[in-house]
Amino acid sequence: MKLSFVCIGTDELKYIKVLLPELLKLGDEVVYVDSESKDGSAEYAESIGCKVLRKPRNMNANINRTIAFNEGVTGDWVFYVDPDEKFSQELINELRQKVKDNPEIKGFKLPRKNYYFGVWLKHGGQYPDHQIRIFKKGHGHFKNRHVHERLYVDGPMGQL
């Protein structure tokens, strides 16, 4: 299983200096879509070995994610992330095992922890905030109509 991470951003250098090196350790490829950054984000991502696509900034960020899904990734599985997110080796190990054990699965949901000013929002419906973020290449897409739309996966879903 080859795992590609996709991250998009504009002027996210502060966050990607933490995120991208970790993703390079966890996966097989990192594709960073830079949207007109002025802080050196694209140059930094390239300098550490990420594949960088430079695209105009679009109010619907999912358009640039879709470009990465279609033009950038070479992996069998795609995991899209935001610059300020964090991941563990345990999550990636679980993903790899579930893909191996369940070849019919085409995408995975995962419980996301949301933080507000450094405080984990455990209550009020904020946890677990299940997100579809991982899909088998060719089986996930956005309809690219709204800013906060969700990923659609064609096929059976699993849970991490």
DSSP file (Angstrom, degrees, kcal/mol; ACC not computed):
  #  RESIDUE AA STRUCTURE BP1 BP2  ACC     N-H-->O    O-->H-N    N-H-->O    O-->H-N    TCO  KAPPA ALPHA  PHI   PSI    X-CA   Y-CA   Z-CA
    1    1 A M              0   0    0      0, 0.0     2,-0.6     0, 0.0    74,-0.1   0.000 360.0 360.0 360.0 119.1    0.0    0.0    0.0
    2    2 A K        -     0   0    0     72,-0.1    75,-2.3    25,-0.0    74,-1.3  -0.886 360.0-154.9 -99.0 124.4    1.5    3.3   -1.1
    3    3 A L  E     -a   77   0A   0     -2,-0.6    25,-2.6    72,-0.2    26,-1.2  -0.879   8.2-168.0-108.0 124.0    0.1    6.2    1.0
    4    4 A S  E     -ab  78  29A   0     73,-2.9    75,-2.5    -2,-0.5     2,-0.4  -0.924   7.7-152.9-108.6 131.6    0.0    9.8   -0.4
    5    5 A F  E     -ab  79  30A   0     24,-2.9    26,-2.9    -2,-0.5     2,-0.4  -0.832   7.3-160.2 -98.0 142.7   -0.7   12.8    1.9
    6    6 A V  E     +ab  80  31A   0     73,-2.0    75,-3.0    -2,-0.4     2,-0.4  -0.992  13.9 171.6-123.2 129.8   -2.3   15.9    0.3
    7    7 A C  E     -ab  81  32A   0     24,-2.5    26,-2.8    -2,-0.4     2,-0.3  -0.999  10.0-166.4-135.7 137.4   -2.1   19.3    2.1
    8    8 A I  E     + b   0  33A   0     73,-0.6     2,-0.3    -2,-0.4    26,-0.2  -0.884  19.5 146.5-119.9 155.6   -3.1   22.7    0.7
    9    9 A G  E     - b   0  34A   0     24,-2.2    26,-2.6    -2,-0.3     2,-0.4  -0.976  39.0-138.4-176.6 164.5   -2.3   26.1    2.0
   10   10 A T  S    S-     0   0    0     -2,-0.3    26,-0.1    24,-0.2    24,-0.0  -0.981  92.9 -14.4-133.2 119.8   -1.6   29.8    1.7
   11   11 A D  S    S+     0   0    0     -2,-0.4     3,-0.2     1,-0.1    -1,-0.1   0.934  86.9 140.8  53.1  53.1    1.1   31.3    3.9
   12   12 A E    >>  +     0   0    0      1,-0.1     4,-2.7     2,-0.1     3,-1.0   0.082  15.6 126.7-109.6  20.1    1.2   28.3    6.2
   13   13 A L  H 3>  +     0   0    0      1,-0.3     4,-1.8     2,-0.2     5,-0.2   0.859  69.9  57.4 -51.5 -43.3    4.9   28.1    6.8
   14   14 A K  H 34 S+     0   0    0      1,-0.2     4,-0.3    -3,-0.2    -1,-0.3   0.894 116.3  35.3 -54.5 -42.6    4.5   28.1   10.6
   15   15 A Y  H X> S+     0   0    0     -3,-1.0     4,-2.4     1,-0.2     3,-1.3   0.887 113.6  54.2 -82.7 -41.2    2.3   25.0   10.5
   16   16 A I  H 3X S+     0   0    0     -4,-2.7     4,-1.5     1,-0.3    -2,-0.2   0.743  95.8  68.0 -72.7 -19.1    3.9   23.1    7.7
   17   17 A K  H 3< S+     0   0    0     -4,-1.8    -1,-0.3    -5,-0.3    -2,-0.2   0.791 112.9  33.6 -64.9 -25.2    7.3   23.2    9.3
   18   18 A V  H <> S+     0   0    0     -3,-1.3     4,-0.8    -4,-0.3    -2,-0.2   0.863 125.0  41.5 -90.0 -47.6    5.8   20.9   11.9
   19   19 A L  H  X S+     0   0    0     -4,-2.4     4,-2.2    64,-0.3     3,-0.5   0.949 106.4  54.5 -72.1 -53.5    3.4   18.9    9.8
   20   20 A L  H  X S+     0   0    0     -4,-1.5     4,-2.3     1,-0.3     5,-0.2   0.864 105.3  51.3 -60.8 -42.7    5.2   18.1    6.5
   21   21 A P  H  > S+     0   0    0      0, 0.0     4,-1.1     0, 0.0    -1,-0.3   0.895 112.2  49.4 -59.9 -36.1    8.4   16.5    8.0
   22   22 A E  H  X S+     0   0    0     -4,-0.8     4,-1.8    -3,-0.5     3,-0.4   0.914 109.7  50.5 -66.8 -42.2    6.1   14.2   10.1
   23   23 A L  H  X S+     0   0    0     -4,-2.2     4,-2.7     1,-0.2    -1,-0.2   0.879 104.8  57.4 -64.1 -36.9    4.0   13.3    7.0
   24   24 A L  H  < S+     0   0    0     -4,-2.3    -1,-0.2     1,-0.2    -2,-0.2   0.825 109.7  45.8 -62.4 -30.6    7.2   12.4    5.1
   25   25 A K  H  < S+     0   0    0     -4,-1.1    -1,-0.2    -3,-0.4    -2,-0.2   0.837 117.1  43.7 -77.0 -34.0    8.0    9.9    7.9
   26   26 A L  H  < S+     0   0    0     -4,-1.8    -2,-0.2    -5,-0.1     2,-0.2   0.805 117.7  31.3 -84.7 -31.3    4.5    8.5    8.0
   27   27 A G  S  < S-     0   0    0     -4,-2.7   -23,-0.2    -5,-0.2     3,-0.1  -0.471  75.3-113.9-119.9-171.9    3.7    8.1    4.3
   28   28 A D  S    S+     0   0    0    -25,-2.6     2,-0.3     1,-0.3   -24,-0.2   0.621  94.6  12.2 -98.5 -18.3    5.3    7.4    1.0
   29   29 A E  E     -b    4   0A   0    -26,-1.2   -24,-2.9    -6,-0.2     2,-0.4  -0.983  56.3-154.9-160.1 144.6    4.6   10.8   -0.6
   30   30 A V  E     -b    5   0A   0     -2,-0.3    21,-2.7    19,-0.3     2,-0.6  -0.993   8.6-166.8-126.7 124.7    3.5   14.3    0.4
   31   31 A V  E     -bc   6  51A   0    -26,-2.9   -24,-2.5    -2,-0.4     2,-0.6  -0.954   6.2-167.4-110.7 119.1    1.9   16.6   -2.2
   32   32 A Y  E     -bc   7  52A   0     19,-3.0    21,-2.3    -2,-0.6     2,-0.7  -0.933   7.0-157.0-109.0 121.8    1.6   20.3   -1.0
   33   33 A V  E     -bc   8  53A   0    -26,-2.8   -24,-2.2    -2,-0.6     2,-0.5  -0.879  12.9-159.9 -99.2 112.2   -0.6   22.6   -3.1
   34   34 A D  E     -bc   9  54A   0     19,-2.6    21,-2.5    -2,-0.7     2,-0.7  -0.799   6.4-158.8 -98.0 130.7    0.5   26.1   -2.5
   35   35 A S        -     0   0    0    -26,-2.6    19,-0.1    -2,-0.5    22,-0.1  -0.743  67.4 -53.4-113.8  82.4   -1.9   28.9   -3.3
   36   36 A E  S    S-     0   0    0     -2,-0.7   -26,-0.1    19,-0.3    -1,-0.1   0.822  76.0-177.5  62.2  38.0    0.1   32.1   -3.8
   37   37 A S        -     0   0    0    -28,-0.2    -1,-0.2     1,-0.1    -3,-0.0  -0.343  21.2-170.8 -66.3 148.1    2.0   32.0   -0.6
   38   38 A K  S    S+     0   0    0      1,-0.1    -1,-0.1     2,-0.0    -2,-0.0   0.330  74.6  72.9-115.4   0.5    4.3   34.9    0.2
   39   39 A D  S    S-     0   0    0      0, 0.0    -1,-0.1     0, 0.0    -2,-0.0   0.301 112.7 -98.9-103.1   9.3    6.0   33.4    3.2
   40   40 A G  S  > S+     0   0    0      3,-0.0     4,-2.5    -3,-0.0     5,-0.2   0.629  77.5 137.9  86.3  13.0    8.2   30.7    1.5
   41   41 A S  H  > S+     0   0    0      1,-0.2     4,-2.6     2,-0.2     5,-0.2   0.932  72.9  46.1 -57.9 -48.9    5.8   27.8    2.1
   42   42 A A  H  > S+     0   0    0      1,-0.2     4,-2.3     2,-0.2    -1,-0.2   0.920 113.5  48.9 -62.7 -44.6    6.2   26.3   -1.3
   43   43 A E  H  > S+     0   0    0      2,-0.2     4,-2.2     1,-0.2    -1,-0.2   0.892 111.9  49.5 -63.9 -40.0   10.0   26.7   -1.3
   44   44 A Y  H  X S+     0   0    0     -4,-2.5     4,-1.2     2,-0.2    -2,-0.2   0.951 109.9  50.6 -63.2 -48.5   10.2   25.1    2.2
   45   45 A A  H  <>S+     0   0    0     -4,-2.6     5,-2.5     1,-0.2     3,-0.5   0.907 112.7  46.8 -57.8 -43.4    8.0   22.1    1.1
   46   46 A E  H ><5S+     0   0    0     -4,-2.3     3,-1.4     1,-0.2    -1,-0.2   0.899 106.1  59.5 -63.9 -40.4   10.2   21.5   -1.9
   47   47 A S  H 3<5S+     0   0    0     -4,-2.2    -1,-0.2     1,-0.3    -2,-0.2   0.746 107.1  45.9 -64.5 -23.8   13.4   21.8    0.1
   48   48 A I  T 3<5S-     0   0    0     -4,-1.2    -1,-0.3    -3,-0.5    -2,-0.2   0.419 127.9 -91.5-100.9   2.1   12.4   18.9    2.3
   49   49 A G  T < 5S+     0   0    0     -3,-1.4   -19,-0.3    -4,-0.4     2,-0.2   0.594  75.7 140.0 105.7  11.9   11.2   16.6   -0.5
   50   50 A C      < -     0   0    0     -5,-2.5     2,-0.5    -6,-0.2    -1,-0.3  -0.570  56.1-116.7 -82.8 151.1    7.5   17.3   -1.0
   51   51 A K  E     -c   31   0A   0    -21,-2.7   -19,-3.0    -2,-0.2     2,-0.5  -0.779  36.6-155.9 -81.9 128.5    6.0   17.5   -4.4
   52   52 A V  E     -c   32   0A   0     -2,-0.5     2,-0.5   -21,-0.2   -19,-0.2  -0.930  15.6-170.7-116.5 129.4    4.7   21.0   -4.8
   53   53 A L  E     -c   33   0A   0    -21,-2.3   -19,-2.6    -2,-0.5     2,-0.6  -0.973  14.2-149.8-111.6 129.2    1.9   22.2   -7.1
   54   54 A R  E     +c   34   0A   0     -2,-0.5   -19,-0.2   -21,-0.2   -21,-0.1  -0.893  27.7 163.2-102.4 119.3    1.4   26.0   -7.4
   55   55 A K        -     0   0    0    -21,-2.5   -19,-0.3    -2,-0.6     3,-0.1  -0.946  42.4 -92.7-133.8 152.0   -2.2   26.9   -8.1
   56   56 A P        -     0   0    0      0, 0.0     2,-0.3     0, 0.0     8,-0.0  -0.281  52.3 -95.9 -60.6 150.2   -4.1   30.2   -7.8
   57   57 A R        -     0   0    0    -22,-0.1     2,-0.4     2,-0.0     4,-0.0  -0.516  44.7-168.4 -69.5 132.3   -5.9   30.8   -4.5
   58   58 A N        -     0   0    0     -2,-0.3     6,-0.1     1,-0.1     5,-0.1  -0.980  28.0-135.9-125.4 134.9   -9.5   29.7   -4.8
   59   59 A M  S    S+     0   0    0     -2,-0.4     2,-1.0     1,-0.2    -1,-0.1   0.809 102.4  64.1 -60.6 -28.5  -12.2   30.5   -2.2
   60   60 A N  S >> S-     0   0    0      1,-0.2     3,-1.9    84,-0.1     4,-0.5  -0.816  73.2-169.6 -95.3  96.9  -13.3   26.8   -2.5
   61   61 A A  H >> S+     0   0    0     -2,-1.0     4,-1.6     1,-0.3     3,-0.6   0.739  77.2  73.0 -59.9 -24.6  -10.2   25.1   -1.2
   62   62 A N  H 3> S+     0   0    0     84,-0.3     4,-2.5     1,-0.2    -1,-0.3   0.732  85.0  66.0 -67.6 -20.2  -11.6   21.7   -2.4
   63   63 A I  H <> S+     0   0    0     -3,-1.9     4,-1.8     2,-0.2    -1,-0.2   0.932 104.7  44.0 -64.0 -44.0  -10.9   22.7   -6.0
   64   64 A N  H <X S+     0   0    0     -3,-0.6     4,-1.8    -4,-0.5    -2,-0.2   0.836 111.7  53.2 -71.3 -31.2   -7.1   22.7   -5.2
   65   65 A R  H  X S+     0   0    0     -4,-1.6     4,-2.6     2,-0.2    -2,-0.2   0.932 108.0  51.4 -63.5 -43.7   -7.5   19.4   -3.2
   66   66 A T  H  X S+     0   0    0     -4,-2.5     4,-2.3     1,-0.2     5,-0.2   0.884 106.1  54.4 -61.6 -38.9   -9.2   17.9   -6.3
   67   67 A I  H  X>S+     0   0    0     -4,-1.8     4,-3.3     1,-0.2     5,-0.6   0.928 109.9  47.5 -59.7 -44.3   -6.3   19.0   -8.5
   68   68 A A  I  X>S+     0   0    0     -4,-1.8     5,-2.0     3,-0.2     4,-1.6   0.910 110.6  51.6 -63.9 -41.5   -3.9   17.3   -6.2
   69   69 A F  I  <5S+     0   0    0     -4,-2.6    -1,-0.2     3,-0.2    -2,-0.2   0.900 121.4  33.1 -59.9 -40.5   -6.0   14.1   -6.1
   70   70 A N  I  <5S+     0   0    0     -4,-2.3    -2,-0.2    -5,-0.2    -1,-0.2   0.818 135.0  20.1 -88.7 -33.2   -6.1   14.1  -10.0
   71   71 A E  I  <5S+     0   0    0     -4,-3.3    -3,-0.2    -5,-0.2    -2,-0.2   0.665 124.1  40.9-111.7 -22.0   -2.7   15.5  -10.9
   72   72 A G  I  <<S+     0   0    0     -4,-1.6    -3,-0.2    -5,-0.6    -4,-0.1   0.881  87.5  78.6-103.3 -42.4   -0.4   15.1   -8.0
   73   73 A V      < +     0   0    0     -5,-2.0     5,-0.1     1,-0.1   -67,-0.0  -0.400  35.2 176.6 -81.6 147.1   -0.7   11.9   -6.1
   74   74 A T        +     0   0    0     -2,-0.1    -1,-0.1     3,-0.1   -72,-0.1   0.408  50.1 107.5-119.0  -5.1    0.8    8.6   -7.2
   75   75 A G  S    S-     0   0    0      2,-0.1   -72,-0.2     1,-0.1    62,-0.1  -0.218  73.5-126.5 -74.9 164.6   -0.2    6.5   -4.1
   76   76 A D  S    S+     0   0    0    -74,-1.3    61,-3.0     1,-0.1     2,-0.4   0.790  99.1  39.2 -75.0 -30.9   -2.8    3.8   -3.9
   77   77 A W  E    S-aD   3 136A   0    -75,-2.3   -73,-2.9    59,-0.3     2,-0.4  -0.938  72.8-152.6-124.8 144.9   -4.4    5.6   -1.0
   78   78 A V  E     -aD   4 135A   0     57,-3.0    57,-2.4    -2,-0.4     2,-0.5  -0.960   8.3-174.5-121.5 133.6   -4.9    9.3   -0.4
   79   79 A F  E     -aD   5 134A   0    -75,-2.5   -73,-2.0    -2,-0.4     2,-0.4  -0.968  13.7-157.0-126.2 110.9   -5.1   11.0    3.0
   80   80 A Y  E     +a    6   0A   0     53,-2.3     2,-0.3    -2,-0.5   -73,-0.2  -0.755  16.9 177.1 -96.7 140.2   -5.9   14.7    2.9
   81   81 A V  E     -a    7   0A   0    -75,-3.0   -73,-0.6    -2,-0.4    -2,-0.0  -0.874  27.6-121.8-135.5 161.1   -4.9   17.0    5.8
   82   82 A D    >   -     0   0    0     -2,-0.3     3,-1.8   -75,-0.2   -73,-0.1  -0.768  34.7-111.4-101.4 153.8   -5.0   20.6    6.8
   83   83 A P  T 3  S+     0   0    0      0, 0.0   -64,-0.3     0, 0.0   -65,-0.1   0.757 113.9  51.5 -58.1 -27.4   -1.7   22.4    7.7
   84   84 A D  T 3  S+     0   0    0    -66,-0.1     2,-0.2   -65,-0.1   -68,-0.0   0.234  90.2 103.7 -97.5  15.3   -2.6   22.7   11.5
   85   85 A E    <   -     0   0    0     -3,-1.8     2,-0.3     0, 0.0    -4,-0.0  -0.550  54.0-151.4 -96.2 162.8   -3.4   19.0   12.0
   86   86 A K        -     0   0    0     -2,-0.2     2,-0.3   -64,-0.0   -67,-0.0  -0.959   9.5-169.7-133.5 150.4   -1.3   16.3   13.7
   87   87 A F        -     0   0    0     -2,-0.3     2,-0.3   -68,-0.1   -61,-0.0  -0.927  11.9-134.9-139.3 160.0   -1.2   12.5   13.2
   88   88 A S     >  -     0   0    0     -2,-0.3     4,-1.6     1,-0.1     3,-0.2  -0.814  22.4-124.3-117.3 157.2    0.4    9.5   14.9
   89   89 A Q  H  > S+     0   0    0     -2,-0.3     4,-2.7     1,-0.2     5,-0.2   0.846 112.6  61.7 -62.0 -34.4    2.3    6.5   13.7
   90   90 A E  H  > S+     0   0    0      1,-0.2     4,-2.5     2,-0.2    -1,-0.2   0.893 101.8  50.6 -61.0 -40.6   -0.4    4.4   15.5
   91   91 A L  H  > S+     0   0    0      2,-0.2     4,-2.5     1,-0.2    -1,-0.2   0.929 112.2  46.4 -62.8 -44.9   -3.1    5.8   13.2
   92   92 A I  H  X S+     0   0    0     -4,-1.6     4,-2.6     2,-0.2    -2,-0.2   0.889 111.6  51.6 -66.9 -38.7   -1.1    5.1   10.1
   93   93 A N  H  X S+     0   0    0     -4,-2.7     4,-2.2     2,-0.2    -1,-0.2   0.918 110.8  48.4 -61.3 -43.5   -0.3    1.5   11.3
   94   94 A E  H  X S+     0   0    0     -4,-2.5     4,-2.6     2,-0.2     5,-0.2   0.921 111.1  50.8 -62.8 -43.8   -4.0    1.0   12.0
   95   95 A L  H  X S+     0   0    0     -4,-2.5     4,-2.5     1,-0.2     5,-0.2   0.945 110.3  48.5 -58.4 -50.0   -4.8    2.3    8.5
   96   96 A R  H  X S+     0   0    0     -4,-2.6     4,-1.8     1,-0.2    -1,-0.2   0.887 113.1  48.1 -60.3 -39.8   -2.3    0.0    6.8
   97   97 A Q  H  X S+     0   0    0     -4,-2.2     4,-2.5     2,-0.2    -1,-0.2   0.916 111.9  48.5 -67.6 -42.7   -3.6   -3.1    8.7
   98   98 A K  H  X S+     0   0    0     -4,-2.6     4,-1.7     2,-0.2    -2,-0.2   0.869 110.2  51.5 -67.9 -35.5   -7.2   -2.3    7.9
   99   99 A V  H  < S+     0   0    0     -4,-2.5    -1,-0.2    -5,-0.2    -2,-0.2   0.914 112.8  46.7 -63.8 -41.7   -6.5   -1.9    4.2
  100  100 A K  H  < S+     0   0    0     -4,-1.8    -2,-0.2    -5,-0.2    -1,-0.2   0.904 117.8  41.4 -65.0 -43.0   -4.6   -5.2    4.2
  101  101 A D  H  < S+     0   0    0     -4,-2.5    -1,-0.2     1,-0.2    -2,-0.2   0.680 122.1  39.3 -80.8 -18.8   -7.4   -7.0    6.1
  102  102 A N    ><  +     0   0    0     -4,-1.7     3,-1.8    -5,-0.2    -1,-0.2  -0.615  59.7 168.3-133.7  72.1  -10.4   -5.4    4.2
  103  103 A P  T 3  S+     0   0    0      0, 0.0    -1,-0.1     0, 0.0    -4,-0.1   0.677  75.5  64.7 -64.5 -15.5   -9.5   -5.0    0.5
  104  104 A E  T 3  S+     0   0    0     51,-0.0     2,-0.1    53,-0.0    -5,-0.1   0.694  78.6 102.6 -78.4 -18.2  -13.2   -4.1   -0.3
  105  105 A I    <   -     0   0    0     -3,-1.8    52,-0.2    -7,-0.2     3,-0.1  -0.432  45.0-178.5 -69.8 136.7  -13.0   -0.9    1.7
  106  106 A K        +     0   0    0     50,-3.1    30,-2.8     1,-0.3     2,-0.3   0.484  64.1  10.3-113.3  -8.8  -12.6    2.3   -0.4
  107  107 A G  E     -Ef 135 157A   0     49,-1.0    51,-2.6    28,-0.3     2,-0.4  -0.987  61.4-139.0-164.1 163.3  -12.5    4.9    2.3
  108  108 A F  E     -Ef 134 158A   0     26,-2.5    26,-1.2    -2,-0.3    25,-1.2  -0.985   4.2-149.2-134.5 142.1  -12.1    5.5    6.0
  109  109 A K  E     -Ef 132 159A   0     49,-2.4    51,-2.7    -2,-0.4    23,-0.2  -0.777  19.1-169.4 -96.7 150.7  -13.7    7.8    8.6
  110  110 A L  E     -E  131   0A   0     21,-2.3    21,-2.4    -2,-0.3     2,-0.5  -0.996  27.1-111.5-139.6 148.8  -11.6    8.9   11.6
  111  111 A P  E     -E  130   0A   0      0, 0.0     2,-0.4     0, 0.0    19,-0.2  -0.668  35.2-154.7 -80.1 123.6  -12.6   10.7   14.8
  112  112 A R  E     -E  129   0A   0     17,-1.3    17,-1.6    -2,-0.5     2,-0.6  -0.814   7.3-141.8-101.9 137.5  -11.0   14.1   14.9
  113  113 A K        -     0   0    0     -2,-0.4     2,-0.4    15,-0.1    14,-0.1  -0.868  18.0-152.3 -93.9 124.0  -10.2   16.0   18.1
  114  114 A N        -     0   0    0     -2,-0.6     7,-2.9    12,-0.4     2,-0.4  -0.820   7.7-161.4 -98.3 136.8  -11.0   19.7   17.7
  115  115 A Y  E     -G  120   0B   0     -2,-0.4     2,-0.5     5,-0.2     5,-0.2  -0.937   6.8-165.5-117.9 140.7   -9.0   22.3   19.8
  116  116 A Y  E >  S-G  119   0B   0      3,-2.5     3,-1.5    -2,-0.4    -2,-0.0  -0.970  81.2 -20.5-127.2 114.2  -10.0   25.8   20.5
  117  117 A F  T 3  S-     0   0    0     -2,-0.5    -1,-0.1     1,-0.3     3,-0.1   0.887 130.3 -50.3  50.6  42.8   -7.3   28.1   21.8
  118  118 A G  T 3  S+     0   0    0      1,-0.2     2,-0.5     0, 0.0    -1,-0.3   0.452 114.0 117.5  82.3   1.4   -5.4   24.9   22.9
  119  119 A V  E <   -G  116   0B   0     -3,-1.5    -3,-2.5     2,-0.0     2,-0.3  -0.901  66.2-125.4-108.1 126.1   -8.4   23.3   24.7
  120  120 A W  E     -G  115   0B   0     -2,-0.5     2,-1.4    -5,-0.2    -5,-0.2  -0.528  17.5-137.6 -69.1 125.3   -9.7   20.0   23.5
  121  121 A L        +     0   0    0     -7,-2.9    -7,-0.4    -2,-0.3    -1,-0.1  -0.676  37.8 161.3 -86.2  87.7  -13.5   20.4   22.8
  122  122 A K        +     0   0    0     -2,-1.4     5,-0.3     4,-0.1     3,-0.2   0.709  57.4  39.9 -81.5 -22.0  -14.6   17.0   24.3
  123  123 A H  S >  S+     0   0    0     -3,-0.2     3,-1.0     1,-0.1     0, 0.0  -0.533  80.5  61.8-121.7-177.9  -18.3   18.0   24.7
  124  124 A G  T 3  S-     0   0    0      1,-0.2    -1,-0.1    -2,-0.2    -2,-0.0   0.762 124.6 -61.1  70.8  25.6  -21.1   19.8   22.9
  125  125 A G  T 3  S+     0   0    0      2,-0.2    -1,-0.2    -3,-0.2    -2,-0.1   0.590 111.7 114.8  79.6   9.9  -21.0   17.5   19.9
  126  126 A Q    <   +     0   0    0     -3,-1.0     3,-0.4     1,-0.2   -12,-0.4   0.599  57.0  85.4 -90.8 -11.1  -17.4   18.3   19.1
  127  127 A Y  S    S+     0   0    0      1,-0.4    -2,-0.2    -5,-0.3    -1,-0.2  -0.988  87.8  23.4-144.2 136.5  -16.0   14.9   19.8
  128  128 A P  S    S-     0   0    0      0, 0.0     2,-1.2     0, 0.0    -1,-0.4   0.459  75.1-177.4 -80.0 135.3  -15.8   12.6   18.1
  129  129 A D  E     - E   0 112A   0    -17,-1.6   -17,-1.3    -3,-0.4     2,-0.1  -0.753  22.3-148.6 -94.9  86.2  -16.0   14.8   15.0
  130  130 A H  E     - E   0 111A   0     -2,-1.2     2,-0.4   -19,-0.2   -21,-0.0  -0.373  19.5-176.2 -66.4 129.3  -15.9   12.0   12.4
  131  131 A Q  E     - E   0 110A   0    -21,-2.4   -21,-2.3    -2,-0.1     2,-0.8  -0.967  28.2-136.5-126.7 139.9  -14.3   13.0    9.1
  132  132 A I  E     + E   0 109A   0     -2,-0.4    19,-0.4   -23,-0.2   -23,-0.2  -0.884  48.4 141.2 -91.6 112.0  -13.8   11.1    5.9
  133  133 A R  E     +     0   0A   0    -25,-1.2   -53,-2.3    -2,-0.8     2,-0.4   0.469  49.0  65.0-128.4 -10.8  -10.2   11.9    5.0
  134  134 A I  E     +DE  79 108A   0    -26,-1.2   -26,-2.5   -55,-0.2     2,-0.3  -0.966  55.1 157.5-127.6 131.9   -8.8    8.8    3.6
  135  135 A F  E     -DE  78 107A   0    -57,-2.4   -57,-3.0    -2,-0.4     2,-0.3  -0.993  45.2 -99.4-150.5 156.2   -9.7    7.0    0.3
  136  136 A K  E >   -D   77   0A   0    -30,-2.8     3,-2.4    -2,-0.3     4,-0.3  -0.606  60.0 -92.9 -73.4 133.5   -8.5    4.6   -2.3
  137  137 A K  T 3  S+     0   0    0    -61,-3.0    -1,-0.1    -2,-0.3   -67,-0.0  -0.178 113.4  22.9 -52.8 133.8   -7.3    6.6   -5.3
  138  138 A G  T 3  S+     0   0    0      2,-0.3    -1,-0.3   -69,-0.1    -2,-0.1   0.328 110.3  77.2  91.6  -7.0  -10.0    7.0   -7.8
  139  139 A H  S <  S+     0   0    0     -3,-2.4    15,-3.1   -33,-0.1     2,-0.4   0.432  80.6  69.7-114.8  -1.4  -12.8    6.5   -5.3
  140  140 A G  E     +H  153   0C   0     -4,-0.3     2,-0.3    13,-0.2    -2,-0.3  -0.937  54.0 151.8-122.0 142.8  -13.0    9.9   -3.5
  141  141 A H  E     -H  152   0C   0     11,-2.3    11,-3.0    -2,-0.4     2,-0.3  -0.993  34.5-131.7-160.2 158.6  -14.1   13.2   -4.8
  142  142 A F        -     0   0    0     -2,-0.3     9,-0.1     9,-0.2    -2,-0.0  -0.834  19.5-137.2-104.9 151.2  -15.6   16.6   -3.9
  143  143 A K        -     0   0    0      7,-0.4    -1,-0.1    -2,-0.3     8,-0.1   0.602  34.4-139.5 -81.9 -11.2  -18.5   18.0   -5.8
  144  144 A N        +     0   0    0      2,-0.1     3,-0.1     1,-0.1   -84,-0.1   0.891  69.0 111.5  55.7  47.6  -16.6   21.4   -5.7
  145  145 A R        +     0   0    0      1,-0.2     2,-0.3   -83,-0.0    -1,-0.1   0.623  69.8  37.6-116.2 -24.7  -19.7   23.5   -5.0
  146  146 A H  S >  S-     0   0    0      1,-0.1     3,-0.7     4,-0.1   -84,-0.3  -0.871  71.3-123.9-132.6 160.0  -19.3   24.7   -1.5
  147  147 A V  T 3  S+     0   0    0     -2,-0.3   -85,-0.2     1,-0.2   -86,-0.2   0.929 110.2  31.9 -69.4 -46.0  -16.5   25.9    0.8
  148  148 A H  T 3  S+     0   0    0    -87,-0.1    -1,-0.2   -88,-0.1     2,-0.0  -0.249  87.3 142.3-108.4  45.0  -17.1   23.4    3.6
  149  149 A E    <   -     0   0    0     -3,-0.7     2,-0.2     1,-0.1    -7,-0.0  -0.304  45.7-114.6 -81.0 171.6  -18.4   20.4    1.6
  150  150 A R        -     0   0    0     -2,-0.0    -7,-0.4     1,-0.0     2,-0.3  -0.661  23.0-102.8-108.1 161.6  -17.5   16.9    2.4
  151  151 A L        -     0   0    0    -19,-0.4     2,-0.4    -2,-0.2    -9,-0.2  -0.608  31.5-148.5 -78.7 137.7  -15.6   14.2    0.6
  152  152 A Y  E     -H  141   0C   0    -11,-3.0   -11,-2.3    -2,-0.3     2,-0.5  -0.908   8.0-159.4-107.7 136.9  -17.7   11.5   -1.1
  153  153 A V  E     -H  140   0C   0     -2,-0.4     2,-1.0   -13,-0.2   -13,-0.2  -0.973  12.4-141.8-120.2 128.2  -16.3    8.0   -1.4
  154  154 A D  S    S+     0   0    0    -15,-3.1    -2,-0.0    -2,-0.5   -14,-0.0  -0.771  73.1  19.8 -88.0 100.9  -17.6    5.5   -4.0
  155  155 A G  S    S-     0   0    0     -2,-1.0    -2,-0.1   -50,-0.0   -50,-0.1  -0.723 104.1 -22.5 132.4 179.0  -17.7    2.2   -2.2
  156  156 A P        -     0   0    0      0, 0.0   -50,-3.1     0, 0.0   -49,-1.0  -0.255  58.4-140.9 -64.1 145.4  -17.7    0.6    1.3
  157  157 A M  E     -f  107   0A   0    -52,-0.2     2,-0.2   -51,-0.2   -49,-0.2  -0.795  11.4-161.0-108.9 149.2  -16.4    2.7    4.2
  158  158 A G  E     -f  108   0A   0    -51,-2.6   -49,-2.4    -2,-0.3     2,-0.4  -0.714  14.3-127.9-117.1 173.8  -14.3    1.7    7.2
  159  159 A Q  E      f  109   0A   0     -2,-0.2   -49,-0.2   -51,-0.2   -51,-0.0  -0.987 360.0 360.0-128.0 132.3  -13.7    3.3   10.6
  160  160 A L              0   0    0    -51,-2.7   -50,-0.2    -2,-0.4    -1,-0.1   0.363 360.0 360.0-103.6 360.0  -10.4    4.1   12.2
